[in-house]
Amino acid sequence: MSRPTVTRYDGAERCQRRDRTMPPAALLGAGALVPTAGVALLGLLRNAPASLPRAMYGATPAVETLAAVAAGLAFVGLAAVTDRRAERAALAAVGVFAVLGVLDAAAWLPAAAAATVGCAAAVALRARAVVDTPLRRRDRPLVPAALGLLALAASLAGSAGLWTASLRPLGASLAFATVAALPVARSPDAPVGPEPWPWGLVTAGVVLAAASAPFLAGAVALAALGAGSVSLPLLAAGVGGAVSAAAVDLRRGAFGAAVGAALLLFAGAPATLPRAAAFALGLVVLAREWAPPATGSVGRGATRGGETDA
């Protein structure tokens, strides 16, 4: 009896499933996700009708600092496991300046610039691999990536004092347009069709909850997500998109994509440095997940991503 033939694609698919059990990007992103979600939770509790312990009201600055430091260290960790020198330098710059910017107010502006430029460079390097692949629908991940980078740039520019009244609301809207687009953004090797029912179910639930308690919904959007200027339909679509994308990605074993979607959701509008660092980390984690895996062997002078180290 002849042995069955195993194609290169089958071998790459098995390797991809094995690598996705717990990739480094998912581990590092999950470490930053915990304090980022804590910032959103504290924002909710501070605006809750019930009275809270006094210590909890003063814990928000410490948790925000922890969230920025955790995101910065996650960037440094990603730089340590990245092969390409250009991407490694971009990730390290974002991480180092994120920590410096939250510890010293004088470094805020360089940290904001590093977060915008470094994240754009890291995402662009991964997006190049998506564009170069011959598979169908290779442009799907590029839409939320572009929206996310624009949201990051507009929000931080507005916080720096440049057309604040226009850029900060624009950045918040673009941030939720980014997470709303996540259900249709998949890795080129993933199943093509999105599953619309979880997105529609969560979106409808957010709309109904906001319609029944509009003042509470506005307080939640402003305090937890920094999205007080975002319209209700876009806010609901963003929450539904992030939740449904994370649920589908968890079910198919793409832990990195699920962590990235959660980071984008809990970061909210990236107008402050802790939120911007978490938002940028979510974009980078997603970009690493969207990049197609290498199908060939790693030769001399090549990286695990199938490209030469430049």
C-alpha positions in Angstrom: 0.0 0.0 0.0 1.4 3.4 -1.0 1.8 6.1 1.6 -0.6 9.1 1.2 1.0 12.2 -0.3 1.3 15.2 2.0 1.4 18.5 0.2 3.3 21.5 1.3 0.0 23.3 2.0 -1.2 20.6 4.4 2.1 20.7 6.2 2.0 24.4 6.5 -1.6 24.3 7.8 -0.7 21.8 10.5 2.3 23.9 11.5 0.1 27.0 11.6 -2.4 25.3 13.9 0.4 24.1 16.1 2.0 27.5 16.3 -1.3 29.2 17.1 -1.8 27.2 20.3 -0.1 30.0 22.3 2.0 32.4 20.1 4.3 34.9 21.8 2.2 37.8 20.5 -0.9 36.4 22.2 0.9 35.9 25.5 2.4 39.4 25.5 -0.9 41.0 24.3 -2.8 39.2 27.0 -0.4 40.5 29.7 -1.2 44.0 28.5 -4.9 43.3 28.1 -5.5 42.8 31.8 -4.5 46.3 33.0 -6.1 47.8 29.9 -9.4 46.1 30.8 -8.9 47.3 34.4 -8.8 50.9 33.3 -12.1 50.5 31.5 -13.6 48.6 34.5 -12.5 51.3 36.9 -14.0 53.9 34.7 -17.3 52.1 34.9 -17.2 51.6 38.6 -16.3 55.3 39.3 -19.5 56.3 37.4 -21.7 53.6 39.0 -24.6 54.8 41.1 -23.4 52.9 44.2 -20.7 54.4 46.4 -17.3 52.8 46.2 -14.3 52.7 48.6 -12.3 55.9 48.5 -9.1 53.9 47.5 -10.8 52.7 44.3 -11.3 56.3 43.2 -7.6 57.0 43.5 -6.5 53.8 41.9 -7.2 54.9 38.3 -3.9 56.8 37.7 -1.9 53.9 39.0 -3.8 51.4 36.8 -3.4 53.6 33.8 0.3 53.8 34.4 0.5 50.0 34.7 -1.5 49.6 31.5 1.0 51.9 29.6 4.0 50.1 31.1 2.6 46.7 30.3 1.9 47.6 26.7 5.4 49.1 26.4 7.0 46.0 27.8 4.9 43.9 25.4 6.3 45.9 22.5 9.8 45.3 23.8 9.0 41.6 24.1 7.7 41.5 20.5 10.8 43.2 19.3 12.9 40.5 21.1 11.2 37.7 19.2 11.1 39.5 15.8 13.7 38.6 13.1 13.5 41.6 10.8 15.7 44.5 12.0 13.4 47.2 10.7 10.4 45.8 12.5 12.4 45.1 15.6 13.6 48.7 15.7 10.0 50.0 15.3 8.6 47.8 18.0 11.4 48.6 20.4 11.0 52.4 19.8 7.2 52.2 20.6 7.8 50.2 23.7 10.6 52.3 25.2 8.9 55.6 24.5 5.6 54.4 25.8 7.2 53.6 29.2 9.1 56.9 29.2 6.1 58.9 28.2 4.0 57.7 31.1 6.7 58.1 33.6 7.8 61.5 32.6 5.4 64.1 31.2 8.3 65.8 29.2 8.5 62.6 27.1 4.8 62.6 26.2 5.2 64.1 22.7 8.1 61.9 21.6 6.1 58.9 23.0 3.1 59.9 21.0 5.2 60.3 17.8 6.9 57.0 18.4 3.6 55.2 19.0 2.2 56.6 15.7 5.2 56.2 13.5 6.5 52.9 15.0 3.1 51.2 14.9 2.6 52.3 11.3 6.0 50.9 10.3 5.4 47.6 12.1 1.9 47.2 10.7 3.2 48.2 7.2 5.9 45.6 7.2 3.4 42.9 8.1 0.9 44.2 5.6 3.4 43.8 2.8 3.4 40.1 3.4 -0.4 40.1 3.1 -0.4 42.0 -0.2 2.3 39.8 -1.7 0.3 36.6 -1.1 -1.6 35.3 -4.2 -4.6 34.1 -2.2 -8.0 35.6 -2.7 -9.3 38.5 -0.5 -5.8 39.4 0.5 -6.9 43.0 1.0 -9.4 42.3 3.8 -7.0 42.9 6.7 -5.8 46.2 5.2 -9.1 48.0 5.8 -9.1 47.9 9.6 -5.3 48.3 9.7 -5.5 51.6 7.7 -8.5 52.8 9.8 -6.7 52.0 13.0 -3.5 53.8 12.1 -5.6 56.9 11.1 -7.5 56.7 14.4 -4.2 56.6 16.3 -2.7 59.5 14.4 -5.8 61.7 14.6 -6.4 61.0 18.3 -2.8 61.7 19.4 -2.5 64.8 17.2 -5.7 66.1 18.8 -4.4 65.4 22.3 -1.2 67.3 21.4 -3.2 70.4 20.7 -3.5 70.2 16.9 -7.1 70.9 15.9 -8.3 69.2 19.1 -12.0 69.9 18.6 -12.0 68.1 15.2 -9.3 65.5 15.4 -10.1 63.9 18.8 -13.8 63.1 17.8 -12.5 62.0 14.4 -10.0 59.7 16.0 -12.6 58.2 18.3 -15.0 57.5 15.4 -12.2 55.9 13.3 -11.2 53.7 16.3 -14.7 52.3 16.5 -14.9 52.0 12.7 -11.7 49.9 13.0 -13.3 47.4 15.4 -16.5 47.4 13.5 -14.6 46.2 10.4 -12.9 43.3 12.3 -15.4 40.6 11.5 -14.6 40.8 7.7 -10.9 41.0 8.3 -9.3 37.6 8.4 -6.0 36.1 7.7 -5.8 35.2 4.0 -5.5 31.5 4.9 -8.6 31.6 7.1 -12.1 30.8 6.0 -13.4 33.6 3.7 -16.9 34.2 4.9 -17.5 36.0 8.2 -20.3 34.9 10.6 -22.7 37.8 10.7 -25.1 36.5 13.4 -22.9 37.2 16.5 -22.0 40.7 15.2 -25.7 41.5 14.6 -26.8 40.0 17.9 -24.2 42.0 20.0 -24.9 45.2 18.0 -28.6 44.9 18.5 -28.1 44.3 22.2 -26.0 47.4 22.6 -28.5 49.5 20.7 -31.4 48.2 22.9 -29.5 48.7 26.1 -28.5 52.2 25.1 -32.1 53.1 24.0 -33.5 51.9 27.4 -30.9 53.8 29.4 -29.4 56.6 27.3 -27.7 58.5 30.1 -26.1 55.4 31.5 -24.9 54.4 28.1 -23.4 57.8 27.5 -21.6 57.6 30.8 -20.3 54.1 30.0 -19.1 55.2 26.6 -17.3 58.2 27.9 -15.8 56.8 31.2 -14.9 53.3 30.1 -14.0 53.8 26.4 -13.4 57.5 26.0 -15.9 57.5 23.2 -18.4 60.2 24.3 -18.3 61.8 20.9 -19.0 58.6 18.9 -22.5 58.1 17.6 -24.6 55.2 18.9 -24.8 53.2 15.7 -21.1 53.3 15.2 -20.4 52.6 18.9 -22.8 49.6 18.8 -21.3 48.3 15.5 -17.8 48.6 17.0 -18.6 46.7 20.2 -20.4 44.1 18.2 -17.6 43.8 15.7 -14.9 43.3 18.4 -16.9 40.8 20.5 -18.0 38.7 17.5 -14.5 38.8 15.9 -12.9 37.7 19.2 -15.5 34.9 19.7 -15.0 33.5 16.2 -11.2 33.7 16.5 -11.2 31.9 19.8 -13.3 29.2 18.3 -10.9 28.6 15.4 -7.9 28.8 17.7 -6.5 32.2 16.6 -5.7 33.4 20.1 -3.5 36.3 18.8 -6.4 37.7 16.8 -8.8 37.4 19.7 -6.4 39.2 22.0 -5.8 41.9 19.4 -9.6 42.5 19.0 -10.0 42.7 22.8 -7.1 45.2 23.1 -8.7 47.5 20.5 -12.1 47.4 22.2 -10.9 48.0 25.8 -8.4 50.7 24.6 -11.4 52.6 23.1 -10.5 56.0 21.7 -6.7 56.2 21.8 -6.5 59.9 22.9 -4.3 59.3 26.0 -0.9 57.5 26.1 -2.1 54.4 28.0 -5.0 54.0 25.6 -2.8 54.7 22.5 -0.2 52.2 23.6 -2.8 49.5 24.1 -4.5 50.4 20.8 -1.2 50.3 18.9 -0.4 46.9 20.5 -3.7 45.5 19.4 -3.0 46.6 15.8 0.4 45.1 15.9 -0.8 41.8 17.3 -3.6 41.6 14.7 -1.1 42.5 11.9 1.1 39.6 13.0 -1.9 37.3 13.0 -3.0 38.5 9.5 0.4 38.0 7.9 0.5 34.6 6.0 2.7 31.9 7.4 5.9 30.9 5.6 5.5 27.7 3.6 9.1 27.1 2.7 12.1 26.4 4.8 14.1 29.1 6.4 17.3 29.4 4.5 20.4 31.4 5.1 19.7 35.1 5.5 15.9 34.6 5.7 13.6 35.1 8.5 10.7 32.9 9.8 8.3 35.2 7.9 9.9 34.1 4.6 11.7 37.4 3.9 15.3 38.4 4.1 16.4 40.3 7.2 16.8 44.0 6.1 
